[in-house]
Amino acid sequence: MAGVMEPTREPGAGRAAPDLDAVRAALPQFEILGLIGQGGMGAVYKARQPQLDRFVALKILTPPPGADQHFAERFQREARALARLSHPHIVTVHDFGQAGAFFYLLMEFVDGVNLRQAMKAGRFTPEQALAVVPPICEALQYAHDHGIVHRDIKPENLLLDKTGRLKIADFGIALMMGAAPENPRDAFAAQTAGGLTQGSVLGTPQYMAPEQSAPSSSPVDHRADIYSLGVVLYELLTGELPSSRLEAPSSHMRGIQVDVRLDEIVLRALQEQPERRYRTALDFKTQVEIVAATPIPPSVPRVEPSPSSKDAPRRSLAGRGCLIGACVFLLLPVTFIAAFVFAPSRYYSKVTMEVRADPPESAKPFESAVRSYDPQFVTTQFQILQKSEILYPVIERLDLVKEFSSPNHPLTKQQVYLRLKGSMQLEEVRNTGLIEIGVYDTDPQRAANIANTIAVVYRDLRRADIMNDRQRELEPVEDEVAQQRKIVEDMAARSAELRSTGGIDDPDPESSNSVLGASRDKAAASRYLEAKGRYLQSRRLLEEAELTLTEKRIRLSTADGRNAVKIWERAEPADHPYSTGLRGLHFLFDR
């Protein structure tokens, strides 16, 4: 486990680990067993909690020289956020605190190796490399949803326990998004440093996104983690880090049959501009799962140079350059023509709909989409639109398992689901509640049918949810009416009993204006009037509750959730393909 929990060490920034005896003296509640990792921000010790009889990882953070007085506040704030993360693929923070000069994080102890050590043990196959990505994406998406960016994804921070389960470690330098600094003078430092390592550029240079190296000019958000994970995937596939001149991974994987879709996935994750990468970690995960779930298309095996070619006479550099230039000049037009002719075209269709978090009772004009805009709600609907609850009914209605399968390559519903997720493109019309659901397919009519069916299934499900919510609104009111009715019955019986036993003459027991006849028992008459008053009051409360229930029932019967989702523009089959075989070369033009 040495180095498994090790924080990032910047060149020349490392300091000696705190003395073991000093740590034991400061934290007597733990049995400190030994040092397992050391970095620029502190050290990690293997320890044991006697009370719980478990092994833990104890990270000691020593404030850097010259740390300001707000270090403890930032540590408390960030540690509290980290402790709230609870995910099977994130190392758990059990506790945190300060003991003397030491700030510590008490974390789950992962008994295993990190990904770097696993890579040194042997080359990963493409299948093994792809298996690493989904759990990491799930953990990152969970952290991003909680406003935390890791900022230092690298093999050393990806742990494998003895069962093969992956866990992300060292969120200690994570950027806490959305937390405004208490002191205005810390605003710039909080943006650039993201917390405990104030004033320094965070991350490991080989794995950092371009915007991390110049944080003062470019904001760093969750897409920096997507870039870093792209570097890790590139390294898993090729055994080396990407160079400054980015090349497709397949160009470095000689002797291995490569699915060219891997190139598209990796190169998109490694785009220099954040907006050109995957929008979320889940989008990254989906594309990887599609490749992993579907067979590799037939391809021509890579031809390796024969050993004898090493002994062949060398051509001069000038001659070789001329030959290469001539070949490129002659073959380039042929390549373009072949790409257009032989590669399948893809058609794109989209449907536009409006979604509202709190739908009005009556229909409103189209411009209401601006007033009903709720960015957080729209983001949530993006995730819902890609869930199996939406796409499985689409697959069944359109019989897409049969449509996408072939006699030689039958697909399961899960494989079709992943393919369908990969063919979707969700966009929001800026600052409105409008969502565009786009679908790519080789058949223009099928692309339109899929887009329209997704919108209809989502609309019906959303309306059903709203109806269920409103039905649930009735339940407490119905309970209140039933309870009040029982109270009225009890009060009426009590009033009648007192009137009878006391010989009270009341010409109108249901009215508060009636005048009692002469009664010789004044105490009995007083008790009766008090009981009658409570009965009449309970009856008025029952009438009010019944009126509220009636109004809610009328609302439920007239409001069917139609205003929650409005399909404004249905998808139509495209007349022309969106892209041709050249899409496989798009990364050359995107750069």
N, C-alpha and C positions, 0 to 999 in steps of 0.2 A: 504493500500500500504506500510505500514511500513515494512522495510526489503526487499521489492521487488527489489529495485535497489542497494541493499547493496553489496559493494565489499567484497572480501574474508577477513576474520579477522583471522589472525594467533594468536594462543594462546599467550597472554601476549603482543601482538604487538599493541593492540588498543590504540588510543589516544582520548582525548576529542574532540568533534566536535567543529569547529570554532564557535566563538560567533556569534549569529544571527545578532546582531547590527553591528558587524564588517563586516559581509558578505554584509548586506544591504548598508553599507557605501561604500564598495569597488565596488559594482555592482548596482548603483542607477537606471540603465535602466530596472531592473527587480523588480517586486513586490514579495519579498520572503515571502511565506505563512507559511512555517514551515519545520521542519526536518522530513524526511521520511525514512532515512536509514543512518547507520554509520558503518564504517569499518576501517581496519588498514591503508588504504591509504587516507582516507578522509571521507567526508560525502555527502549525497544527500539531496537536498531540493526541495520541491514542490514550483514552482514559476509561475508567470504569465508575459507574454510579452504584455504590454498594446498596443503597436503599431499594433501587429498582433492579439490581443485579443485571445490568446491561452495559455493553461497551458503547462508547460515544466518541465522537471526534470533537476536540476542544480547540477552537480557533482563537488564538490570542492576538488581538490587534493592539499594537503599540502606537500611540500618536506620533506622527512624524515630528522632527525638530521644527520648532516655530509654529506648531499647530495653534490655531486661534481658540478663543474661549468657547466657541460654538461647536467644537468637535463633539463633545458629549451629547449635545442636543441633536446633532445630525445623526450620531450613532444610534441614539434611542429611537429616533424617527424611522430610520432605515431598517434597523433590526426589527422593530415592531411590524413593519410592512412585510419583511421576509418571513417572520414567524407566522404570518397569516397564510402563506402559501402552503397548500396541502394538495400534493399531486403525486401519484405513484412514480413519476419519472423525474421528480425534483428531490434533492437531498433535503430532508426535513430539518428545520431549525427548532429544537426543543425548547431552548431558553436562551437568554442573553442577560448581560449585566456588566457591572464594573466592580473590580476587586483591586483596591489600591491604584496602582498606575496602569493596570491592565483592563482593557475592554475585551470581553469574551463573547463568543457565540458557541453554544452547545448544540452540536449537530448530530444527525444520524451517522453512525459508522457503517460505511459500505465495505464489506469484506470481499475484495476482488482486485481488479486491475483497472487502470484507465485505458482509454482507447489508444493512446500513444503506445503503451506497452503491448496491447493486443496487435497493433500494426507491426511492431518490431518482431513479433513472434511469427508472422507470416503474411503474405500478400492476400488482401481481401479480393474475393471474386466480385463481379458486378452485382450478383444476387445478394451477397452478404453486405455489400456497401449500401444497396437500396434498403435492406432491412433495418439499417441503423437510423435512417432519416425519420420515418413516421413517428416513433415515440418521442424523439427530440422535438419535432414540430408540435406535437400535442402539448408537451410541457411548455414550450415557448409561447404557444398560443394562450395557454392558461395564465402564464406570467404577464403577457402583454395585455390580456383582458383585465388584469389587476393593476395595470399602470406601471409595470416593471420591465425594464430592458436589461438584458444580461450584460451586453457589451464586451464579453470576452469568451465567446464560444470558440473552443479549440479542443483538440483531442485530449489534452491533459485535464480538462474540466468535464469530460464525458466519462462516466464511471460504469463499469460492468461488474455486477456482482456474480457470485458463483452460479446462479441460475441463468445467467445471460441477460438479466434485466438491466436496461440502461437508465442512468440517473444523471441529471445535470447538477454539477457542484459549483460552488463559488459564485453565488449571486451577491457577494459582499461589495462589489464595485458597481452594482447595477444602478442605472439612471432611474431615479424615482420620478416618473413623468407626472406632471400636473400638480406637484406639491410646491406651492409658492413659498419662497424664503421669507422667514419672519423679518429679517433685516434687509432693507433695500440694497445695501452695499454688497450683499451676498448673491444678488440676483444673477450677475454675470458668472460668478464662480459656480453657482448651482447648475446653471445651464451647461457649462463646459465640463465640469468635473463630475456632476451627478452625485455628490455626496461626500463620502469619507475621504476620498483622495482629492481634496479640493485643490484646484489649480494645476492639475496634471492631466495629460492626455491618457485616457484609459484604454486598455486593451493590449493585445499582442500584435506588433506591426504586421506580421505575415498574414494575420487573420482579420485585421481591422478593415471596416468599410472605408471608402475614400473620405466620407464626410467626418469620420472620427479623427482623422489626422489634422483637420482644420475645423474644429467644432465652433470656433467663434464666428465663422462665416456660413456654416451649414448646420441646420438643426439635426440632431441625432435622435431617431425614433426607432420603432421596432424593426424597421427594415434593415438596420445595421446587423441585427442578429441573423436575418435571412441571408445577407451577404456572407457572413462568417460561416454559416452552415454550408453555404455553397462552396467555400474554400475547403472545408472539411470533406465534403463529398468528392470534390475534385481530387483531393489527396488520397482518399480511399480508393478511387478508381484507377488513378495513374501511379500512385506511389511517390508523387512529387507535388510541390506547391505550384500554383499557376504563376507564370512569369508576367512581367510588366506588359508584354505583348500577348494578350489573351488568345489562346488557341483551344480548339475543341478537345475534350478529353480523349476522344477516339483516336486522335492523331498521336497520342502517347501510349496507346494500349495495343502494342504490336503482338500478333499471334493470338488475339482474343476476339471471338465473334462479338461485335458490339451492336447494341440497339441504338440507332442514330438518334432516337428520341431522347436519350440521355444527354446528348450534346445540347439540345434545345433547353432541357431543364437546367443544366448546370450553367450554361451561358446566360440564361435569363436571371438566375439568382446572382450572378456576378456582374450584372450591369453596373456601370459606374454611377448612373443617376438613380437615386432611390425609387423614383416614380416608375421606372421601367422594370423594376424587379417584381416579384410576386407581391400582391397587395397584403396578404397575410401569410402566416406560417401554415395555416390550414390549406391555403391554395397550393403552397409548395408540397405539402403532404399528399394532396389529392393527385397531383401530376406524377409523383413518384409511385404511388399505389397503382395508378393506371398502367404504368410501364411494368411494374412487378407482377400485375395480375394477368396481363395479356402476353401471349407468346411473342418471341422475337420474329419479326418478318424475315422471310428468306432473303439472304444476302450473299454476295460473292465473297468467299473466304479471302482474307488478307494474304497476299503473297509476300513472303519474307525473302530478302536477298540471299542467294546461295553463297556458301563459304568461298567458292572459287572466285566470286566476283571481287573479293578483297584483293586478289592478286592480279586483277586485270590492270593493264596500263592506265594511268590516270590521264584524263583529258585536261587540257589547260583550262584555267578558270574562264578565260575569255570564250573558248569554244563551248564550254558547258553552258555559260550564260546565254550564248546565242541559240544553242539548241533548245534550252528551256523556253526562251522567249518565243521562238518559232512555234513550239508545241502549244504554248498558251494561246498564241495568236490564232492558230488553226483550230484548236479544240474548243475555244470559248464559245463561238457561235453554235457549234454542234451541241455543247452542253446545255446552252439556253434553250435550244429547240427541243432537245430531248426532255428537258424538265417540263416544258409546256405541254408536250404531246403525250408523254407516258405517265406523268404523275397525276393522281386523281385530284380533281378540283373540289374545293370546299365552298359551299354556299352558306350565307349568313342571313338569318332572319331574326327580328326582334319584336317584342311586344312591350308596349309602354303602359304602366299602370300606376295608380296613386294609392299609397297606403297611409293610414291615419292611426295614430296611437289611441286617440279618443274621438271616435267618429261622432259627428253631429246627428241630431234627430232627423234633420231634413237635408235633402241634397243641396249642395252649394256649387257655384260656378267653378270653372276650371282654375281660375286664379287663386282659389282657396288652397291649392297645393303649396303655395308659398307660405300662407299663414299656418298651415297644418304641419310644417316641417319640424321634425324632431330627429336630429342627427343620430342620437344614440339608438332610437327606435328603428331607424332605417338600417343601421349597421346590424342590429339584431335580426331584422327580416332577411338580410343577405345570408346569414348563417342558416336560418330556418329554410330558405328556399333550396338549400343544398342538402338538406337532411333526407333520410330515407322515408320519413313520413310523407314527404311531398313527392319524391322521385319514384318510389316504388309504385304508387298508384299510376303515375305517368307510364312507367314501363308496362304495367298490366293493361292499361287502357289501349295503348298503341301496339301491344304485343312486340316490344322491342327486343326481347330475348330472341325471338324468331327472326326479326329483321336484321339484327347485328350478327347472328351466328351463321356459320357456313358448315357444310357437311364435314369438312376437315378440321374446323376449329369451332366446335360448339362452346357457347359461353353460358355461365351461370348468371342468375339475376344480380348477384353481387358484382360480378365483373362488368355487366352492362350498367349497373348503377355507377361504378367508378368511371366508366367511359363517358356516361352521360354528364357526370359532374365536370369532367375535363373538357367537355364540349360547350359548357355554359360560360357566358361572359355577362356578369352583372355590373351594371353601372347606375349611378344615381345622377339625375339632372341636378346640377349644382343648386344648393340652397332651396330645394323643393322636396316635397314628399313623393316625387315621381321616381320610379325604378324602371330601368330598361332591362328586360331579360332577353339576352341574345343567345342563339344556338348555332353552332357550326355543324354542317353535315354534308356528305357527298351528294345527297338528294335534296333539291331545293324545297320540294313539297314536304318532305319529312322534317326538315329543319323548321319550317313554319308550323307544322302540326305539333312538334315537340314544344316549341316556345309557347304556343297558345294553350296547350294542355297543361303545362306547368303553371301558367297564370290562372287557369280555371280551377285547378286542384288547390292551389294556394288560396284563391279567393273563397272557395267553398269551405275550406278548413278554417280560415280566419272568421268567416261568418258564423260557422258552427261554434267556434270558441266564444265569440261574443254572445251568442244566444245562451250558451251554457253559463257564461258569467252572469248574465242578467237573470237567468233562472235561479242561480245561486243567490242573487240579491233578494229574491222572494222568500227564501227559506227562513231567515231570521224574522221577517215581518209576519209570515204565517205562524211561526212559533209564538210570536208576541200576541197575535190575535187569539190563538188557542188558549194561551195562559190567561189573557184578560177575560175571555168568555167564561172560563172556569171560575175566576174571581167574581164575576157578575152573578153567576148562578149561586155561588156560596153566599154572597151578600143578600141576594133576593130571598133565599131560604131563611137566613138569619132574621131579616126584617119581618118576614111573614110569621116566623115563630114568635117573636116578641110582641107583634100586634095581636096574635091569638091568645097567648098566655096572659098578657096584660089587659085583655079586654079593651083594646084601643079601638076607637071609632074613627077610621080614616076613610073619607069618601073617595079619595084618589091616591092610592099608594104609589103610583108611578109619576106623580107630579110633586114638585117642591113647593107649589103654591096652595096645596090643599090645607084646610083648617080642621084640626082634630076636634072631635066631639068632646063633651064633658067626660072627664075621667077622674075617679076618686084616688087612683094611684099615680101621683105625680112623678115618682121615681121611675116607674115602668114606662110612662109616657116619654120621659127624658131619654131613657135607654133606646126606646124605639126610634125616636127622632134622630138620634146619633147614628144608629144602624141604617136608617133610611137614607141619611145624607151620604154615608159611605157607599151605599148601593148605587145611588144616583150618580155619584162621582165616578165610580168604576164603569158605569154604563156609558158615560160620556167618553171616557178613555177608550172603551171598546169601539165606539162609533168612529173616533179619530183613527184608530189602528186599522179598522176595516176600510175607511176611506183611503188611507195610504196604500193598503194592499190592492184596492181596486185600481188606483192610479198606476201602480207598478205593473199590474196585469195588463192594463190597456196599453202601456208603453211597450211591454213585451210583445203584445199581439200586433202592434203597428210598426215597431222597429225591428227589422229582420237582419240588421248588420250590413245592409247593402251599401251603406255609405262608408264602411270601413275599408273596402277595396273597390276601386273603380278602374276598369280596363278601358283606357282611352283610345288606344290604337292597337289593333290586332296585327299579328305577324302575317305577312304575305310571302309567297315563294319568290325568291330572288331571281331576277332575269339573267344575271351574270354572276360567275363565281367570284367569291371574295378574294381567293388566292389560289395559286396553282402549285406545281412542284417547287417553285422558287421559294416557298415558305421555309423549306429546309435550309435555305441559305440566308434567311433574313438577318441573322446576327451579323453578317458581313456588312450589311448596309446600315444596321442600327448603330454601329460603333462610330 
